[in-house]
Structures are given as C-alpha cells and as structure tokens.
Amino acid sequence: MLTSAGILLIASIVLSSYLSLAFSYLGKTKADIFQVIVINYFVCVLTGSWVNGRMPHPAAVLGQKGWYGAVGMGIGFILVFNLMAITTQKISVAVSSVANKLSFIIPVVLSVLLFHETLRWLQWLGIVVALLAVIFVCYPKNSAQNNTPMTMGFLLPVILFIGSGLLDTWMNFIQHRFVNEQNRHDYLVTGFGIAGITGLLIATYGYIMGIRKWNLINLWAGIAIGFPNYFSIWCLVKFLSLAGEQSSVGIALNNMGIVLLSTVMAWLLFKQSLSKINMLGIVMALIAIGMITFIPR
C-alpha cells in the first residue's frame, strides 16, 4: 500500500512529465509558447494563493534585504522554462528532461568549491558520468529531419543544463539565506509573479512591435500548464518535508522517474525515437544520479 510520501512522489513525477509532453504537443499547434508560459505563471500565483488561503504579500519579500532573491528567482523561472519548452519542441522530450534533471550536479560541484563540502571518489566519478551522459543524450539525431541545425541541437540542451543548474544553485542559496516557514509561500509566489510580469513586459513589447499576436489558445494552454506546474512543485516540496533525512534519495528518485516516464510517454504518444548513443546517455544519466545521490557523503 502506498504511503502519503509515495503518492506525493508519484504525483510530482507524473505532473512534471506532463509538462514536457504538453510542450511537445503545443509545438504542433498555433500556440505562442512564450505567451503560454507567461499566462502559466499568473495561473501559478492564483493557484498558490488558493492553496495557501491567501494572496502573497510581496512587501514581505521585496521590502527585505533578500528582495533580489525573489527577483532573480522569477527571472530565472521564465528563462529556464522557456529554454525547456524550446528544447522539448526543437529536439525531444528525452533530451530536455535529461538536460534539466542532471543539472543538479552544478549546485553539488559549486557547494564543494564555495562551501568546502566533501564528496567521495565514486560521487566525483558520478559527476563525470553525468557530464558524459549530457553529451551523449544531446548528440544530435537526424537534425535535418526536424529543421534543427546540428549546432543548435547540441547547444540548446547544454544551455538548458547550465541555466537550470544555476537556477537551482540560486534557489538553494536563497532557501538557506532568506527563506523561512513564515515567508516561504510569499517568496515562491512572488517569484512566480515576477516571472509573469517579466514575461508580460516582453510580450507587450512584442505586441507593440508587431512581432507577436494574441491567440485564444494561449490562454487555455497557459491554464493547462499552470495548474500542473504549481502542483508538481507543491507535491515535491511536501514529499521532501515527509522524507526528512532521506530527501536527497527522494530527489534522485524524482529525477529518475521524470526522465524515464517522460521518455517512454514521448515514444508512445509522439513516436520520438532515440539513437543508440542517446539511449546510452539516458542509461548513464540514471547511473550518475544514483552514484551521486545514494552514496553517503
């Protein structure tokens, strides 16, 4: 029988995989993915406020010395989410998932360099395996068939990998420096709001310049993305709070589950095939996650 923690973990994996699959599907429609993501973040603000029973108090965040944390987090949210969407549409769900989920090694390495944490030799080997996995998974396959230049086919997931890792590092820094139980909701939802406002300003400029056009499908797609996006994070946070000391193992299981489920579903639903070297990269990614996470430091 599944425990509450198990249900939350499965829900987080399913919802996170849904996001990648939704981006892949939207790439086949007339939706403007940037506008969809902007609407998604406003939906996240409303959903978070509903779940927590109150609207956020931005003044409680922006009026403190750590105000730049929420601003940086919000800008990072919209940049990385757009990178993930573009990588999913231009290349594949599997490549986007691996590049996004293996990025956790960046804060691990930075914690060693900046905070003098220690790693065992097997974990250093796992980091090397992870980097090789990113290269193998990102190795372009039939780039001419999807009109994606080979250079872009490799650089897009690498940029996503670096961007997602830096965002994780920034969030870890803010979490330990400024966030507490009293302002956690305000920080997260304020970050969502800043992401939405940043995107709205960019989109408005696009409307004025005639670069972008409004389509009603963007609204419905933004709602369809926003609810799962918020609850994927909500379920993961709740799961980690129940996992306690086993939270690092939980993160590894979450990352593995998302990579596997999104890859399998992309193959079943969209017939997204992978080359042998791409498949080797996925296997190496799972091994790397296990080596880095399950071995005690």
N, C-alpha and C positions, 0 to 999 in steps of 0.2 A: 504493500500500500504506500502510495506517495505521501511524503510529508509536505508541510506547507512550504518549506525551503525548496523541495524538489519541484513543486508546482510552479513556484516563482521563477526558478531557473529555466524550466522548460518554456514558460511564457515569455521570458526575456529572449531566449534563443529564437522562438517562433516569430515574435514581433520584429526582432532585428533582421531576421532573414527576409521577412515580408517586405521590409523597407527596400532592400536591394532588388528583390523581384519586382516591386512596384516601379522602381526607377527604370528597370529594363523594359517593362511593359509600356510606361509612359513615353519611352523613346520611340515607340511605334505609333504614337498619336500626335495630335497637333498641339499638345500642351507645351507651354514655355516652362521648362523645368526650373528656371531661376524664380519665376513668379510663383510657381508651386511651392518652392522652398520658403519663400518669404511668407506666404499665407500659412504654411505649416507652423512657423514659429509663433505667429499670433494665436493659432489654434492651441499650441503648447501652453502659452500664457493663460488662456481661458481655461484649458483643461487642468492645469496645475492649480489655478485659483479655485476651481470647483472641487478638486480632490482635497485640498487643504482647508476648504471652507472660508477662504478669504482671499482678497486680492493682495498681491505683493506690495510691500512698502519700499519703493526704490530709494527713498530718502534714508532708510535704514542701512542701505548699502552704499549708495553714491555719496552720502554725506560722511562716510567714514574714511579712514586713511587707506583702506584697501579698495577704494572705489575703482581703481584702474584694473583690479582683478576681474570684476564683472564685465567691464568694457572690453578687455582683451578676450575674455571667455566668449562674449557674444559675437565679436568679430570673427574669432576662430571658429565658432559653431557654423556660421554661414559659409565661410570659405571652405572648410573641410567637407561639409555636407554637399556643397556644390561639386567639389572635386570627386567625392564618392559617386555622385549621380552621373557625372560626365564619364568617369572611368567605367562605371557599370554599363552605360549606353554605348560607349565607343569601343569597349573591349569585351568584357564579360563580367557576370556576377561573381564568378570564382576569383578572378584576378582582383576585383575590387575588395572582396571580403578578406582575402589573404593579406593584401597590402594594408588594409585598415586594421585588421586584428593582430598582425605581427608587429605593429608599430609600438606595442607595449615594451619592446626591448629598448627603445630610446630612453624613456624615463628610468629604466633599470640601469643602463650604462651611465646616464648622467648622475644618478644617485651615487654611483661608485666614484665618479670623477669629482663631483661637487661636495658630497657629504661623507666621502670616505667609507661607504658601506663595502662589505666584502662579498665576493662570490667564490664558489668552489670551481675547480677547473672544469667539471662537467657542465656547469652553467655557462662558463665562457665558451666552451665548445658548442653549447646550445645556441648561443648568440651568433656564432659563426655559421652554424647550420641554418639559423633563421635568415641571415643575410643572403646565403646561397639560395634559400627557398624563395625569397622575394625575386631574385634574379631569374630563377627557373620558371616561376609562375608568370612573371611579367614578360618572358620571352615571347615575342610576337608570333602569332599563328595565323597564316593566311590573311595578313593585314590588308592585302589588296581587295579581298572579298568584302570587307566592311568599310572600305574607303578611309581607313585609318593609316596614315603614314607610319612606317616602322619606327621612326624616331619617337613619334607621339605615343605609339603603342607601348613603348618601353618607359618613356619619361613620365607619362600620366600617373601610372601606379607608383612609381618611385616618389614623385612629388606628393601623392596622397599618403604614402608611407611616412615620409618625413613630416608632413603637415599634421597628420593625425598624432604622431609621436610627440611633437612639440606641444600640441594642444593638451594631450594627456599630462605632459610634464607641467604645463602651466596650471592645469586644474588641480594636480596634486599639490603644487606649491600654494595655491590659494586655499585649498582644503585645510592644509596644516597651519597656514599663517593667519587666515582671517575668518574662516567659516566655523560656526558652532551650531549646536542644536537649535538655538533661538533664531538664527538668521539664515539657516540652510535653505529654507523654502524661498526666502527673499533673494538670496544670491542666485539660485538656479533659475527662477522665473524671471528675474531681472536680466540675467544673461540671455534667456530666450527672447525677451522683449527687445534688448539691444540688437540682437541678431535680426529680428524682424524689422526694426526701424532702419538699420543699416541697409538691409536689402530693399526696403521701400524707397529710400532716398536714391539708390542706384537705379531701381526700376522706374521711378518718376523721371529721372534724367533721361532714361531710355525712351519713355513716352514722349517727352518734350522734343527730343531729337529725332523722333520717328523710327527709332531702332526697334522698339518693342510695341506689340499690340496686345490689347486685352482680349482674352477668350474665356468664356464662362467655364470651360473645362478646367482652367487653372484653379478656380475656386473649389470645385468638387474634389480635384486631385489633392489640393492643399489640405483639405479636411481629412481625406482618406489617408494622407501621410502623417498629419499632425497628431491625431489621437494615438496611433501605434507608436510613433516616435516618443511621445511623452511616457507612455506606459512601458515601453521597453526599458527606459532608464529607471522608471519608478520600480519596476519589478526587480531589476538588477540591484538597485540600492537596498530594497527591502530584503532581498536574498542575502546580500553581503552582511547586513546587520544581524541576520539569523545565523549566518555561517561562523561569525566570530573569528577565532584564530585560523579557521580554515578558509578565510576569504580569498587568499591567493590561489588555492586549489579551485575555488569556485569560479574565479576569473578565468582560469585556464580552461575549465570545463565549458564555460560560456563561450569563450573564443573558439574552441574546438567545435562545439555544437553549431555555431553560426557558420563557420567555414564549411562543414560537412553538409548541413541541411540546405544552405543556400546553393551550394554547388550541385547537389543532387536534384533539387527542385528546378534549378535553371536548365538542367539537362532534360528533365521530364517535360517541363512546360514550354521551354523556348528552344529546345534541341541545341543548346550551346555545348559544343564538344570541345575537348581539350586535347592538345598534343601530348605525346608521351613525356616530353620534358616538363610540360605544365603539370601533368599528373604527379610526376616525381616531386615537383616543387610543393604540391599540396601535402603529399605524404611527409616531406621534410619539414613543412610548416607545423604539422601536428606533432612530430617528434620533437621539434625545437621547443614548442610550447610546454610539452611535458618535461623536457630536460631543464628548462629554466625555472619552472614553477614548482614541480613536485619534489625536487631535491631541496632539502632544508639548507638554508644559508648558514 
